[in-house]
Amino acid sequence: MASPTLSPEQLASMTPEQKDAHWLEHVYQGDRMKQLTLRAVLTGGILGMLMSASNLYTTLSVGWAFGVAITASVISFVIWTTARSITRLFPPMFLNIAGAVGFIAATATPLILWQTHVWTQTQTLVIGLPLAFGVLLIYSLLRSARDPMTILETNCMASTASSAGYSTGSTIATMFGALVLLAIIPEGKSSKDITTIGLHPWWLVGGFTLCTGLMGVFLAIPMKRQMINHEQLPFPSGIAAAETLKSLFSGSKEAVRKAYVLVAGLGLGAIVAILRAGEGTFKFLDKFYESTKLLIPQQIPGSGFYKINDKQLIGYGFDTSVLLLAAGMIVGLRISLSMLLGSAILYFWLGPMLIAQDAPFLTPDGKAFAPEHTPSIEIVAGGTVYHLFRWGLWGGTALLVFSSLTALAFQWKTIVRAFLPAKTAGGGSTADDRLTQIEVPGLWMIVGMIPISIAMLVIQVVAFQIAWWAGLIAIGMSFVLSLVASRATGETDTTPVGAMGKVMQLLFAVLKPGQVVPNLASAGIAANAASSSADLLTDLKIGYLLGANPRRQFLAQFFGCFFGTLAIVPIWYLMIPTREVLETKFPAPATQTWAKVAQVLTKGVSSLPVSAQYAILIGAGIGILLPMIERFAIPAKYRKFMPSATGLGLAFMLPFANSFSFTIGAILAWAWGLFSKRQRDEYNVPLASGLIAGESLIAAAIAMLATAAGLLHWNL
């Protein structure tokens, strides 16, 4: 049965039990429809393996990993719809013959090209094996496509792909990349002699990635009912993906109109992604830009308040990504305006004030500071750019952490209820009994976390020489930071993975001062676990909106971690064989940041600028006060006008351009509602969903093509 539309006011007035009963009655369809199937898991796993390479490349190139949920949802639907259309054209016998001929051709052709010296042995293996496997995969796909894929199967496939593609590559690039950059070069050797596999063997990289990914999956269990069922946090990418799937699978006239809007948004997002790829990505794109004069810059710099001391302010301008605009359209004015407020405070007040305080200590050329001075705002890019949010992340992280912990304290009963049988929380109601059968039990987290924690502790002690007690602290803190990351993702669609890593780096600077490896390893644990848990909750939000069985989605995400780990470890070694490649071929901004923070913090917390230490204290205080004021001092109807602690905290960790784009998107959606509220309510989410899907799909495709071209030395 279709769910009656509930307004935010109606949802706010309902008890958790009423929300659960409403969902079971009007939305849930997991018992009536196929969901966790072998074809869904295998296809999603393979798709996720490709996306893990994409996210590794983009993290090394631009310091950003693209979300996979929408990308996987759309690709999954397209693959199976196309396959089903093909199977209708040919009888089964024809498909069997074509499959056999295709496999023979895929196997023999690379061998012939190798024997005739057209291909090298490496090209034969790298292309030939995937080609033969691909033919088998396509044949299997076509054979099983006669039975149409359900919307819940597609969602389950997307969950597997999302787990495999998002919770692996970015942390390998940041943590292990930083360890490579900080490795000591022996006398008489150079950076090209420092190999990644020599520094960190496959069992270490694979074991660490798998354990932290699974840790995030299990840590999300107690958060799901609180954040999704009861608080109804938006998880914008989850809403976008669910809306995308609904539009694609529905045949109603309203759905068709929404689908047209979604497809239009998808096309616009795809075009923008191509035009923003940038010169130097591929030669064929460079020729296209030159002939058409169509090239959108990554960012349009701001004018007027643009430079201080003849230096640019990093990220001051307008980011041309429609993905950010679309996210702002979904999250709304409160979060977006809070982000803009925070960015304005950093860029227009605190930043210039701190720069003025540091100015007397500039060297004569103005490109650096005197050795005895620790600046608040660092100068980067050869002395031409002030890096404001590298300082701002300390206060912003503290604000996020303490506001999330305060909100958690207010909801302690609900968190406890997640670990108890449903009859204890709801008096044995029918809804509670049914939920007990489909929700992931809290016991699963305990059973899963015990072996994972033991394995993670062994890796820390054996590979990184971390004391056992410090390793336990790192594992315990992962839950706290996963909570923060999940809440931030739920409200703003931005997962502050880097910020979570900084919290752990700061903590281990106190526990283990002067030790770089424990500092980075602890940060890697927290960052990967936090990103994985936030990603799982985004997928569960999709399933919640579609009426999926959460246990089956959890299992799909669990399997996805194995697919992603299997792919990302060899890809890491192939893309970054030596330290020289990392230093010369990739800018790796996120990796450089992790390395630099580790260098600073291992000297002790006192090495931080005094202003950053005060920022941590003030951020923590604001993080506690805002939720308390909102809960105890502001009437419910006026709370929407309160600044969002999450938005304020994130603003101090992001460029001004990102917050500005979020706000423009939110204002556009608000203005659209003034013109036609009905039209806005009907088409806002489909349009935003299409924009997010279009840009993320093409950006991921370009990254994957660039990865393949680099591995095979193709001159594209």
C-alpha positions in Angstrom: 0.0 0.0 0.0 1.3 3.5 -0.8 2.2 5.5 2.2 0.0 8.6 2.8 2.0 11.7 2.7 2.9 12.9 6.2 3.9 16.5 6.9 6.9 17.3 9.1 4.5 18.5 11.7 2.6 15.2 11.7 5.8 13.2 12.0 7.0 15.4 14.9 3.8 14.7 16.8 4.0 11.0 16.4 5.7 8.7 19.0 8.4 6.3 17.8 5.9 3.4 18.1 3.4 5.2 15.9 6.1 5.9 13.3 7.1 2.2 13.3 3.4 1.1 13.0 2.8 3.6 10.1 5.8 2.3 8.2 4.9 -1.3 8.7 1.3 -0.7 7.6 1.9 1.6 4.6 5.5 1.2 3.4 7.0 -2.2 4.2 7.0 -4.7 1.4 10.0 -6.8 2.2 8.0 -10.0 2.7 6.2 -9.7 -0.6 9.1 -9.0 -2.9 12.5 -10.5 -3.7 15.4 -8.6 -2.2 18.6 -10.4 -1.2 19.4 -12.6 -4.2 22.6 -14.0 -5.6 22.4 -12.0 -8.8 21.8 -8.8 -6.8 24.9 -9.4 -4.6 27.2 -10.5 -7.4 26.3 -7.7 -9.8 26.4 -5.1 -7.0 29.8 -6.5 -5.8 31.3 -6.3 -9.3 29.9 -2.8 -9.8 31.3 -1.7 -6.4 34.7 -3.1 -7.3 34.9 -0.7 -10.3 33.7 2.2 -8.2 36.3 1.5 -5.5 39.0 2.2 -8.2 37.1 5.3 -9.2 37.0 6.7 -5.6 40.7 5.8 -5.0 41.6 7.8 -8.1 39.4 10.8 -7.3 40.7 10.9 -3.7 44.3 11.0 -4.9 43.5 13.5 -7.6 41.2 16.0 -5.9 40.9 14.8 -2.3 37.2 13.9 -2.7 35.4 10.6 -2.9 32.0 10.5 -4.6 29.0 8.8 -3.0 28.0 5.6 -4.6 24.3 5.1 -3.6 22.6 7.0 -6.5 25.2 6.0 -9.0 24.8 2.3 -8.1 21.0 2.6 -8.1 20.8 4.1 -11.6 23.4 1.8 -13.1 21.8 -1.2 -11.6 18.4 -0.4 -13.1 19.9 0.4 -16.5 21.9 -2.8 -16.6 19.0 -5.1 -15.8 16.4 -3.2 -17.9 18.7 -3.4 -20.9 19.5 -7.0 -20.3 15.8 -7.9 -20.1 15.1 -6.1 -23.3 17.8 -8.0 -25.1 16.6 -11.4 -23.8 13.2 -10.7 -25.3 14.7 -10.4 -28.8 16.4 -13.8 -28.9 15.5 -17.4 -28.0 17.5 -19.1 -25.2 19.4 -21.3 -27.6 20.7 -18.3 -29.4 22.0 -16.8 -26.2 23.7 -20.1 -25.3 25.5 -20.2 -28.7 26.4 -16.5 -28.6 27.8 -16.9 -25.1 30.0 -19.8 -26.1 31.3 -18.0 -29.2 31.9 -14.8 -27.3 33.9 -16.6 -24.6 36.1 -18.4 -27.2 36.7 -15.1 -29.0 37.5 -13.2 -25.7 40.0 -15.9 -24.7 41.7 -16.4 -28.1 42.0 -12.8 -29.3 44.3 -11.6 -26.6 46.5 -14.7 -27.0 46.8 -14.1 -30.8 47.6 -10.4 -30.2 50.3 -11.4 -27.8 51.8 -14.1 -30.0 51.9 -11.6 -32.9 53.7 -9.0 -30.6 50.8 -6.5 -30.9 50.3 -6.7 -27.2 52.7 -7.1 -24.4 52.3 -9.9 -21.8 51.0 -7.4 -19.3 48.4 -6.0 -21.7 47.3 -9.6 -22.5 46.8 -10.4 -18.9 45.3 -7.1 -17.8 42.8 -7.0 -20.8 42.4 -10.7 -21.6 41.3 -12.0 -18.2 38.7 -9.3 -17.5 37.5 -9.6 -21.1 36.8 -13.4 -20.7 35.3 -12.8 -17.3 33.2 -10.0 -18.7 31.7 -12.3 -21.4 30.8 -14.9 -18.8 29.2 -12.2 -16.6 27.2 -10.8 -19.5 26.0 -14.3 -20.4 25.0 -15.0 -16.9 23.3 -11.6 -16.7 21.2 -12.2 -19.8 20.2 -15.7 -18.7 18.9 -14.4 -15.4 17.4 -11.2 -16.7 14.3 -13.0 -18.0 13.0 -12.7 -14.5 12.6 -9.0 -14.0 14.6 -7.4 -11.2 12.5 -6.0 -8.4 13.0 -2.5 -7.0 14.1 -4.1 -3.7 16.6 -6.3 -5.5 18.0 -3.2 -7.3 18.2 -1.4 -3.9 20.0 -4.5 -2.4 22.4 -4.5 -5.4 23.1 -0.8 -4.8 23.8 -1.5 -1.1 26.4 -4.1 -2.0 28.0 -1.8 -4.6 27.9 1.2 -2.2 29.7 -0.8 0.5 32.3 -2.1 -1.9 32.9 1.2 -3.6 32.8 3.8 -0.9 34.2 2.3 2.3 37.5 1.2 0.9 39.5 3.4 -1.5 39.4 6.9 0.2 40.9 5.7 3.5 43.6 3.7 1.8 44.5 6.9 -0.2 44.6 9.0 2.9 46.0 6.9 5.7 48.3 4.5 3.8 49.2 7.3 1.4 50.3 9.5 4.4 52.4 6.7 5.8 54.1 6.4 2.4 54.8 10.1 2.3 56.3 10.0 5.9 58.4 6.9 5.4 62.1 7.5 6.1 64.2 7.2 3.0 67.4 5.2 3.7 70.7 6.9 2.9 71.7 6.3 -0.7 68.1 5.6 -1.7 65.5 7.8 -3.4 61.7 8.0 -3.3 61.5 5.6 -6.3 63.1 2.9 -4.1 60.3 3.1 -1.5 57.6 0.7 -2.7 54.1 0.6 -1.3 54.0 -3.2 -1.1 57.4 -3.2 0.6 56.2 -0.8 3.3 52.8 -2.3 3.8 52.2 -6.0 2.6 48.9 -7.1 1.1 47.7 -8.8 4.3 48.1 -5.6 6.2 46.3 -3.3 3.7 43.6 -5.9 3.0 43.1 -6.8 6.7 42.9 -3.2 7.8 40.5 -2.2 5.1 38.2 -5.1 5.6 38.1 -4.9 9.4 37.4 -1.1 9.5 34.8 -1.4 6.8 33.0 -4.2 8.7 33.4 -2.3 11.9 31.4 0.6 10.4 28.7 -1.8 9.2 28.2 -3.3 12.6 28.5 0.0 14.5 25.6 1.4 12.5 23.2 -1.2 13.9 22.1 0.8 17.0 21.9 4.1 15.1 19.5 2.9 12.4 16.2 2.9 14.4 17.1 6.2 16.1 18.2 8.3 13.2 16.0 6.8 10.4 12.9 5.4 12.0 12.4 7.8 14.8 14.3 11.1 14.1 13.5 10.8 10.3 16.9 12.4 9.4 16.8 13.2 5.7 20.0 11.5 4.4 19.7 13.5 1.2 21.5 11.0 -1.1 19.2 8.3 0.3 16.1 10.4 -0.5 17.5 11.1 -4.0 18.3 7.4 -4.7 14.9 6.2 -3.4 13.1 8.8 -5.5 15.2 7.8 -8.5 14.3 4.1 -8.1 10.6 4.9 -7.5 10.4 7.0 -10.7 12.2 4.4 -12.7 10.0 1.4 -11.6 6.7 3.2 -11.4 4.4 3.4 -14.4 1.9 6.1 -13.1 1.5 9.4 -15.0 2.8 11.3 -12.0 5.8 9.1 -11.8 6.4 9.5 -15.6 6.4 13.3 -15.2 8.8 13.0 -12.3 10.9 10.7 -14.3 11.1 13.2 -17.1 12.2 15.8 -14.6 14.7 13.4 -13.1 16.1 12.5 -16.6 16.4 16.2 -17.5 18.3 16.8 -14.2 20.5 13.7 -14.9 21.3 15.0 -18.4 22.2 18.4 -17.1 24.3 17.0 -14.3 26.1 14.8 -16.8 26.9 17.7 -19.1 28.2 19.8 -16.2 30.4 16.9 -15.1 31.9 16.6 -18.5 32.5 20.3 -18.8 34.0 20.5 -15.4 36.5 17.6 -15.9 39.2 20.1 -16.6 42.0 20.4 -19.1 44.7 17.8 -19.0 42.4 14.9 -18.0 42.2 13.4 -21.4 43.5 14.6 -24.8 40.2 14.0 -26.5 38.5 16.2 -23.9 41.1 18.9 -24.4 40.4 18.8 -28.1 36.7 19.1 -27.4 37.2 22.1 -25.0 39.4 23.8 -27.6 37.1 23.3 -30.5 33.8 24.2 -28.7 35.2 26.7 -26.1 33.0 25.0 -23.6 34.8 24.5 -20.3 33.4 25.2 -16.9 35.9 26.0 -14.2 35.8 24.0 -11.0 35.3 27.2 -9.1 34.5 30.8 -10.0 36.7 33.0 -7.8 35.0 35.7 -5.7 35.5 39.3 -6.4 36.0 42.3 -4.1 36.9 40.5 -0.8 39.3 38.2 -2.6 42.8 38.7 -1.4 44.6 39.6 1.8 48.3 40.5 1.8 48.1 39.8 -2.0 47.2 36.2 -1.2 44.0 34.3 -2.2 41.7 32.8 0.4 41.4 29.1 -0.5 37.9 28.1 -1.7 36.5 31.6 -1.7 34.1 31.8 -4.6 31.3 29.8 -6.2 31.7 26.0 -6.8 30.2 25.1 -10.2 29.2 21.6 -9.1 25.4 21.1 -9.5 25.7 18.2 -7.1 26.2 20.7 -4.2 23.3 22.9 -5.4 21.1 19.8 -5.6 22.1 18.7 -2.1 21.2 22.2 -0.8 17.8 21.9 -2.5 17.2 18.7 -0.5 18.5 19.6 2.9 16.7 23.0 3.0 17.4 26.5 4.3 18.1 25.7 8.0 21.2 23.5 7.4 22.4 25.5 4.3 22.1 28.9 6.0 23.9 27.6 9.0 26.7 26.4 6.8 26.8 29.8 5.1 26.8 31.6 8.5 29.7 29.4 9.7 31.7 30.0 6.5 31.1 33.8 6.8 32.4 33.8 10.3 35.5 32.0 9.3 36.2 33.9 6.0 35.1 37.4 6.9 35.9 37.7 10.6 38.1 35.0 12.3 40.2 34.3 9.2 41.2 38.0 8.5 41.7 38.7 12.2 44.1 35.7 12.6 45.9 36.6 9.4 46.4 40.1 10.7 47.9 38.7 13.9 50.3 36.5 11.9 51.3 39.3 9.5 54.2 40.8 11.6 55.9 37.4 11.4 56.0 37.1 7.6 59.3 36.7 6.0 60.5 39.6 3.7 59.1 37.9 0.6 55.8 37.4 2.3 55.6 33.7 1.3 56.3 32.1 4.7 56.6 32.8 8.4 59.6 33.2 10.7 60.8 29.8 11.9 60.1 30.6 15.6 56.4 31.5 14.9 53.5 29.0 14.6 50.9 30.6 12.4 47.2 30.2 12.9 46.4 30.4 9.2 48.9 28.5 7.0 50.2 29.7 3.7 50.2 27.1 0.9 50.7 26.9 -2.9 54.1 28.4 -2.8 53.1 31.3 -0.5 50.1 32.4 -2.6 47.1 31.1 -0.7 45.8 31.3 2.8 44.3 27.9 3.9 41.6 29.0 6.3 39.6 25.8 7.0 42.8 23.9 7.9 42.6 26.0 11.0 38.8 26.0 11.2 38.6 22.2 11.3 39.7 22.1 14.9 36.8 24.2 16.2 34.4 22.7 13.7 35.3 19.1 14.6 34.8 19.9 18.3 31.4 21.5 17.6 30.3 18.5 15.7 31.5 15.9 18.2 30.0 17.6 21.3 26.7 18.5 19.6 26.3 14.9 18.5 27.1 13.6 22.0 24.7 16.1 23.6 21.9 15.0 21.2 22.8 11.4 22.0 22.4 12.1 25.7 18.9 13.4 25.1 18.0 10.2 23.3 19.5 7.6 25.6 16.3 5.7 26.0 15.9 5.2 22.3 19.5 4.0 22.0 19.0 1.5 24.8 15.8 0.4 23.2 17.7 -0.5 20.0 19.6 -3.2 22.0 16.5 -4.6 23.7 13.8 -6.8 22.4 11.0 -4.7 20.8 8.4 -5.9 23.4 10.5 -4.2 26.2 10.3 -0.8 24.4 6.8 -0.9 23.1 4.9 -3.1 25.5 4.7 -6.1 23.1 2.6 -4.4 20.4 2.1 -6.1 17.1 4.3 -3.5 15.4 7.1 -4.2 17.8 6.8 -7.9 17.3 7.0 -7.5 13.5 9.9 -5.2 13.8 11.8 -7.7 15.9 11.7 -10.1 12.9 13.0 -7.7 10.3 15.3 -5.1 12.2 18.9 -6.0 12.8 19.2 -7.1 16.4 21.6 -5.4 18.7 23.1 -8.8 19.5 24.4 -9.0 15.9 26.6 -6.0 16.6 28.1 -7.6 19.7 28.7 -11.0 18.0 30.2 -9.2 14.9 32.3 -6.7 16.8 34.1 -9.3 19.0 36.1 -11.0 16.2 36.5 -7.8 14.3 37.9 -6.0 17.3 40.3 -8.8 18.1 41.5 -8.8 14.5 41.8 -5.0 14.5 43.7 -5.1 17.8 46.2 -7.7 16.5 46.8 -5.6 13.4 47.5 -2.5 15.4 49.9 -4.3 17.8 51.7 -6.4 15.2 51.9 -4.1 12.2 51.9 -0.6 13.8 53.4 -1.4 17.3 50.5 0.3 19.1 50.1 -0.7 22.7 47.1 -2.9 23.3 45.3 -0.4 25.6 45.7 2.3 23.0 44.3 0.0 20.3 41.3 -0.6 22.5 40.8 3.1 22.8 41.0 3.5 19.0 38.3 0.9 18.6 36.1 2.3 21.2 36.3 5.9 19.8 35.3 4.5 16.4 31.7 4.2 17.7 31.6 7.8 19.0 33.0 9.1 15.7 30.7 6.9 13.6 27.8 8.4 15.5 29.0 11.9 14.6 29.7 11.1 10.9 26.3 9.4 10.5 24.4 12.3 12.0 26.3 14.8 9.8 25.5 12.6 6.7 21.9 12.3 7.8 21.4 16.1 8.1 23.7 17.5 5.3 24.7 14.6 3.0 28.3 15.5 3.9 30.4 12.8 5.7 33.2 14.6 7.7 35.6 11.6 7.3 38.7 13.8 7.4 37.4 15.6 10.6 36.8 12.3 12.3 40.4 11.3 11.5 41.6 14.6 13.0 39.9 13.9 16.3 41.7 10.6 16.5 45.0 12.2 15.5 44.5 14.8 18.3 43.7 12.1 20.9 46.7 10.0 20.0 48.9 13.1 20.1 48.1 13.1 23.8 48.2 9.3 24.4 51.3 8.7 22.2 53.1 12.0 21.7 55.9 11.9 19.1 54.7 8.7 17.3 53.6 9.2 13.7 52.5 5.7 12.9 50.0 5.2 15.8 48.7 8.7 15.1 47.8 7.8 11.5 46.7 4.3 12.1 44.2 5.4 14.8 42.9 8.1 12.4 42.5 5.5 9.7 40.4 3.2 11.9 38.0 6.0 12.9 37.7 7.5 9.4 37.0 4.2 7.6 34.6 3.0 10.3 32.8 6.3 10.3 32.5 6.5 6.5 31.3 2.9 6.3 28.6 3.4 9.0 27.4 6.6 7.4 27.2 4.9 4.0 25.3 2.0 5.5 22.7 4.3 7.1 22.3 6.1 3.7 21.5 2.8 2.1 19.2 1.8 4.9 17.4 5.2 4.4 16.8 4.2 0.8 15.5 0.8 1.9 13.3 2.5 4.6 11.7 4.7 2.0 11.1 1.7 -0.4 9.9 -0.7 2.3 12.9 -3.0 2.3 13.8 -5.6 4.9 16.7 -4.0 6.9 18.3 -7.3 7.8 18.7 -8.3 4.2 20.1 -4.9 3.4 22.6 -5.2 6.2 23.8 -8.6 4.8 24.2 -7.0 1.4 26.4 -4.3 2.9 28.3 -6.9 4.8 29.1 -8.8 1.6 30.1 -5.6 -0.2 33.0 -5.0 2.1 34.6 -8.2 0.9 34.2 -7.3 -2.8 35.6 -3.9 -2.2 38.7 -5.1 -0.3 39.4 -7.8 -2.9 39.5 -5.0 -5.6 41.1 -2.1 -3.8 44.3 -3.8 -2.6 45.8 -4.7 -6.0 44.5 -1.5 -7.5 46.4 0.5 -4.8 49.7 -1.3 -5.5 49.2 -0.9 -9.3 48.3 2.8 -9.2 50.9 3.8 -6.6 53.8 1.4 -6.9 56.3 3.7 -5.3 56.5 6.9 -3.2 57.8 8.7 -6.3 54.6 8.1 -8.2 52.5 9.4 -5.3 54.7 12.5 -5.0 54.9 13.4 -8.7 51.8 12.0 -10.4 49.0 12.9 -8.0 48.4 16.1 -6.0 46.7 14.1 -3.2 45.5 17.0 -1.2 43.7 14.9 1.4 46.8 12.6 1.8 49.1 15.6 2.2 46.8 17.0 4.9 46.8 13.8 6.9 50.5 13.7 6.7 51.0 17.3 7.8 48.6 17.0 10.7 50.4 13.9 11.9 53.7 15.7 11.8 52.3 18.6 13.8 50.4 16.6 16.4 53.1 14.1 17.1 55.1 17.0 18.5 52.4 17.4 21.1 49.1 19.3 21.4 51.0 22.4 22.6 52.5 22.6 19.1 49.1 23.7 17.8 48.6 27.5 17.6 47.0 28.9 20.7 44.1 30.1 18.6 43.4 26.5 17.5 43.4 25.4 21.1 40.9 28.1 22.0 38.8 27.1 19.0 38.5 23.6 20.2 37.2 24.8 23.6 34.8 27.3 22.1 33.6 24.8 19.5 32.9 22.2 22.2 31.0 24.8 24.3 28.8 25.8 21.4 28.3 22.2 20.5 26.8 21.6 24.0 24.8 24.8 24.3 23.0 24.8 20.9 21.2 21.5 21.4 20.4 22.4 25.0 19.0 25.8 24.0 17.0 24.2 21.2 15.5 21.5 23.4 14.8 23.5 26.6 14.5 27.2 25.7 12.9 27.4 22.3 9.3 26.4 21.5 9.0 23.6 19.0 7.4 25.8 16.3 10.4 28.2 16.4 13.2 25.6 16.4 13.4 25.7 12.6 14.9 29.2 12.9 17.7 28.0 15.2 21.1 27.6 13.7 22.0 23.9 13.0 25.0 22.8 15.1 25.9 20.3 12.3 25.7 23.0 9.6 27.9 25.4 11.7 30.5 22.7 12.4 30.8 21.5 8.9 31.2 25.1 7.6 34.5 25.4 9.4 35.8 22.3 7.6 34.7 23.1 4.1 35.6 25.8 1.6 33.3 28.8 1.5 32.4 27.8 -2.1 30.8 24.6 -0.9 28.6 26.3 1.8 27.7 29.0 -0.8 26.6 26.4 -3.3 24.5 24.6 -0.7 22.8 27.9 0.2 22.1 28.8 -3.4 20.4 25.5 -3.9 18.3 25.8 -0.8 17.2 29.4 -1.7 16.3 28.2 -5.2 14.1 25.5 -3.8 12.5 28.0 -1.3 11.9 30.6 -4.1 10.4 27.8 -6.3 7.9 27.1 -3.4 6.9 30.8 -3.3 6.1 30.6 -7.0 4.3 27.2 -6.9 4.4 25.2 -3.7 2.6 22.2 -5.3 5.1 22.1 -8.2 8.0 22.5 -5.9 6.8 19.7 -3.6 6.3 17.4 -6.6 9.4 18.0 -8.6 12.1 19.4 -6.3 13.4 16.1 -5.1 13.3 14.4 -8.6 15.2 17.3 -10.1 17.8 17.4 -7.4 18.1 13.6 -7.5 18.7 13.8 -11.3 21.4 16.4 -10.9 23.2 14.4 -8.2 22.9 11.2 -10.2 24.0 12.8 -13.4 27.1 14.5 -12.1 28.2 11.7 -9.8 27.7 9.1 -12.6 29.8 10.9 -15.2 32.5 12.0 -12.7 32.9 8.4 -11.6 33.0 7.2 -15.2 35.7 9.7 -16.1 37.7 8.6 -13.0 37.4 4.9 -13.9 38.4 5.6 -17.5 41.4 7.7 -16.3 42.4 4.8 -14.0 42.2 2.3 -16.8 44.2 4.5 -19.2 46.9 5.1 -16.6 47.3 1.4 -15.9 47.5 0.4 -19.5 49.5 3.4 -20.7 46.8 4.4 -23.2 47.3 7.9 -24.6 43.8 9.2 -24.4 
